[in-house]
Amino acid sequence: MRLILMGAPGSGKGTQAEKLMNEYDCHQISTGVLLRQSIESGSDLGNKVQKIMSEGLLVSDDIVLDLIKNQLSEIGDDGFLLDGYPRNISQAKSLKDLLETINKPLDYTILINVPSEILIKRLSGRRTCSLTGKTLNIYFSSQSELDECLSNGGELLQREDDNEDSIIKRIEVYEEQTEPMIDFYRSAELLLTVDGQGPVDEVYLGLKKLMEL
């Protein structure tokens, strides 16, 4: 199975990606991981990537696409799930051309849809217990879970970038970049949209049902 999984920050995309990979035995292709691996390899391309990143610059789409092409070649006929790519319509079109060239067209592009107000609560309410490292949420975790951390002397710590202003900006950027891609994949009849508001297993079941239609 060849998939792209799209979802805003806080949509649960990472969790669903892990479940899909475990069940369908497909390779996760993460651009962040590919960039790190290329640097560690010491190859000419890796040295080029390291130089660009050390200067605080963005790695070009052409280089990222080359890394993806190399990875797809390595995994052969196995399935894959693209994580973190494409991020905009230009990358989506370039990826389409690449996959057509190597005869590995996508099966689905899955969009995990969650209303903005829920995303904001999921992210702004996210806390980590300083004692256990467990991730909790002041809006969605039970009071007993929150009290267990606090009563044992722990603190509920919030990530610096989980403030509401930062979250709203991240969601706005995501929506601005993703809307054209949604239209692109819908017109290609590849888009499946799943409601991501429910519990993890419920969302996953809905996702699987869509793929089986």
Secondary structure as a PSIPRED ss2 file (coil, helix, strand):
# PSIPRED VFORMAT (PSIPRED V4.0)

   1 M C   1.000  0.000  0.000
   2 R E   0.000  0.000  1.000
   3 L E   0.000  0.000  1.000
   4 I E   0.000  0.000  1.000
   5 L E   0.000  0.000  1.000
   6 M E   0.000  0.000  1.000
   7 G E   0.000  0.000  1.000
   8 A C   1.000  0.000  0.000
   9 P C   1.000  0.000  0.000
  10 G C   1.000  0.000  0.000
  11 S C   1.000  0.000  0.000
  12 G C   1.000  0.000  0.000
  13 K H   0.000  1.000  0.000
  14 G H   0.000  1.000  0.000
  15 T H   0.000  1.000  0.000
  16 Q H   0.000  1.000  0.000
  17 A H   0.000  1.000  0.000
  18 E H   0.000  1.000  0.000
  19 K H   0.000  1.000  0.000
  20 L H   0.000  1.000  0.000
  21 M H   0.000  1.000  0.000
  22 N H   0.000  1.000  0.000
  23 E H   0.000  1.000  0.000
  24 Y H   0.000  1.000  0.000
  25 D C   1.000  0.000  0.000
  26 C C   1.000  0.000  0.000
  27 H E   0.000  0.000  1.000
  28 Q E   0.000  0.000  1.000
  29 I E   0.000  0.000  1.000
  30 S E   0.000  0.000  1.000
  31 T H   0.000  1.000  0.000
  32 G H   0.000  1.000  0.000
  33 V H   0.000  1.000  0.000
  34 L H   0.000  1.000  0.000
  35 L H   0.000  1.000  0.000
  36 R H   0.000  1.000  0.000
  37 Q H   0.000  1.000  0.000
  38 S H   0.000  1.000  0.000
  39 I H   0.000  1.000  0.000
  40 E H   0.000  1.000  0.000
  41 S H   0.000  1.000  0.000
  42 G C   1.000  0.000  0.000
  43 S C   1.000  0.000  0.000
  44 D H   0.000  1.000  0.000
  45 L H   0.000  1.000  0.000
  46 G H   0.000  1.000  0.000
  47 N H   0.000  1.000  0.000
  48 K H   0.000  1.000  0.000
  49 V H   0.000  1.000  0.000
  50 Q H   0.000  1.000  0.000
  51 K H   0.000  1.000  0.000
  52 I H   0.000  1.000  0.000
  53 M H   0.000  1.000  0.000
  54 S H   0.000  1.000  0.000
  55 E C   1.000  0.000  0.000
  56 G C   1.000  0.000  0.000
  57 L C   1.000  0.000  0.000
  58 L C   1.000  0.000  0.000
  59 V C   1.000  0.000  0.000
  60 S C   1.000  0.000  0.000
  61 D H   0.000  1.000  0.000
  62 D H   0.000  1.000  0.000
  63 I H   0.000  1.000  0.000
  64 V H   0.000  1.000  0.000
  65 L H   0.000  1.000  0.000
  66 D H   0.000  1.000  0.000
  67 L H   0.000  1.000  0.000
  68 I H   0.000  1.000  0.000
  69 K H   0.000  1.000  0.000
  70 N H   0.000  1.000  0.000
  71 Q H   0.000  1.000  0.000
  72 L H   0.000  1.000  0.000
  73 S H   0.000  1.000  0.000
  74 E H   0.000  1.000  0.000
  75 I H   0.000  1.000  0.000
  76 G C   1.000  0.000  0.000
  77 D C   1.000  0.000  0.000
  78 D C   1.000  0.000  0.000
  79 G C   1.000  0.000  0.000
  80 F E   0.000  0.000  1.000
  81 L E   0.000  0.000  1.000
  82 L E   0.000  0.000  1.000
  83 D E   0.000  0.000  1.000
  84 G C   1.000  0.000  0.000
  85 Y C   1.000  0.000  0.000
  86 P C   1.000  0.000  0.000
  87 R C   1.000  0.000  0.000
  88 N C   1.000  0.000  0.000
  89 I H   0.000  1.000  0.000
  90 S H   0.000  1.000  0.000
  91 Q H   0.000  1.000  0.000
  92 A H   0.000  1.000  0.000
  93 K H   0.000  1.000  0.000
  94 S H   0.000  1.000  0.000
  95 L H   0.000  1.000  0.000
  96 K H   0.000  1.000  0.000
  97 D H   0.000  1.000  0.000
  98 L H   0.000  1.000  0.000
  99 L H   0.000  1.000  0.000
 100 E H   0.000  1.000  0.000
 101 T H   0.000  1.000  0.000
 102 I C   1.000  0.000  0.000
 103 N C   1.000  0.000  0.000
 104 K C   1.000  0.000  0.000
 105 P C   1.000  0.000  0.000
 106 L C   1.000  0.000  0.000
 107 D C   1.000  0.000  0.000
 108 Y E   0.000  0.000  1.000
 109 T E   0.000  0.000  1.000
 110 I E   0.000  0.000  1.000
 111 L E   0.000  0.000  1.000
 112 I E   0.000  0.000  1.000
 113 N E   0.000  0.000  1.000
 114 V C   1.000  0.000  0.000
 115 P C   1.000  0.000  0.000
 116 S H   0.000  1.000  0.000
 117 E H   0.000  1.000  0.000
 118 I H   0.000  1.000  0.000
 119 L H   0.000  1.000  0.000
 120 I H   0.000  1.000  0.000
 121 K H   0.000  1.000  0.000
 122 R H   0.000  1.000  0.000
 123 L H   0.000  1.000  0.000
 124 S H   0.000  1.000  0.000
 125 G C   1.000  0.000  0.000
 126 R E   0.000  0.000  1.000
 127 R E   0.000  0.000  1.000
 128 T E   0.000  0.000  1.000
 129 C E   0.000  0.000  1.000
 130 S C   1.000  0.000  0.000
 131 L C   1.000  0.000  0.000
 132 T C   1.000  0.000  0.000
 133 G C   1.000  0.000  0.000
 134 K C   1.000  0.000  0.000
 135 T E   0.000  0.000  1.000
 136 L E   0.000  0.000  1.000
 137 N E   0.000  0.000  1.000
 138 I C   1.000  0.000  0.000
 139 Y C   1.000  0.000  0.000
 140 F C   1.000  0.000  0.000
 141 S C   1.000  0.000  0.000
 142 S C   1.000  0.000  0.000
 143 Q H   0.000  1.000  0.000
 144 S H   0.000  1.000  0.000
 145 E H   0.000  1.000  0.000
 146 L H   0.000  1.000  0.000
 147 D H   0.000  1.000  0.000
 148 E H   0.000  1.000  0.000
 149 C H   0.000  1.000  0.000
 150 L H   0.000  1.000  0.000
 151 S H   0.000  1.000  0.000
 152 N C   1.000  0.000  0.000
 153 G C   1.000  0.000  0.000
 154 G C   1.000  0.000  0.000
 155 E C   1.000  0.000  0.000
 156 L E   0.000  0.000  1.000
 157 L E   0.000  0.000  1.000
 158 Q C   1.000  0.000  0.000
 159 R C   1.000  0.000  0.000
 160 E H   0.000  1.000  0.000
 161 D H   0.000  1.000  0.000
 162 D H   0.000  1.000  0.000
 163 N C   1.000  0.000  0.000
 164 E H   0.000  1.000  0.000
 165 D H   0.000  1.000  0.000
 166 S H   0.000  1.000  0.000
 167 I H   0.000  1.000  0.000
 168 I H   0.000  1.000  0.000
 169 K H   0.000  1.000  0.000
 170 R H   0.000  1.000  0.000
 171 I H   0.000  1.000  0.000
 172 E H   0.000  1.000  0.000
 173 V H   0.000  1.000  0.000
 174 Y H   0.000  1.000  0.000
 175 E H   0.000  1.000  0.000
 176 E H   0.000  1.000  0.000
 177 Q H   0.000  1.000  0.000
 178 T H   0.000  1.000  0.000
 179 E H   0.000  1.000  0.000
 180 P H   0.000  1.000  0.000
 181 M H   0.000  1.000  0.000
 182 I H   0.000  1.000  0.000
 183 D H   0.000  1.000  0.000
 184 F H   0.000  1.000  0.000
 185 Y H   0.000  1.000  0.000
 186 R H   0.000  1.000  0.000
 187 S H   0.000  1.000  0.000
 188 A C   1.000  0.000  0.000
 189 E C   1.000  0.000  0.000
 190 L C   1.000  0.000  0.000
 191 L E   0.000  0.000  1.000
 192 L E   0.000  0.000  1.000
 193 T E   0.000  0.000  1.000
 194 V E   0.000  0.000  1.000
 195 D E   0.000  0.000  1.000
 196 G C   1.000  0.000  0.000
 197 Q C   1.000  0.000  0.000
 198 G C   1.000  0.000  0.000
 199 P C   1.000  0.000  0.000
 200 V H   0.000  1.000  0.000
 201 D H   0.000  1.000  0.000
 202 E H   0.000  1.000  0.000
 203 V H   0.000  1.000  0.000
 204 Y H   0.000  1.000  0.000
 205 L H   0.000  1.000  0.000
 206 G H   0.000  1.000  0.000
 207 L H   0.000  1.000  0.000
 208 K H   0.000  1.000  0.000
 209 K H   0.000  1.000  0.000
 210 L H   0.000  1.000  0.000
 211 M H   0.000  1.000  0.000
 212 E H   0.000  1.000  0.000
 213 L C   1.000  0.000  0.000
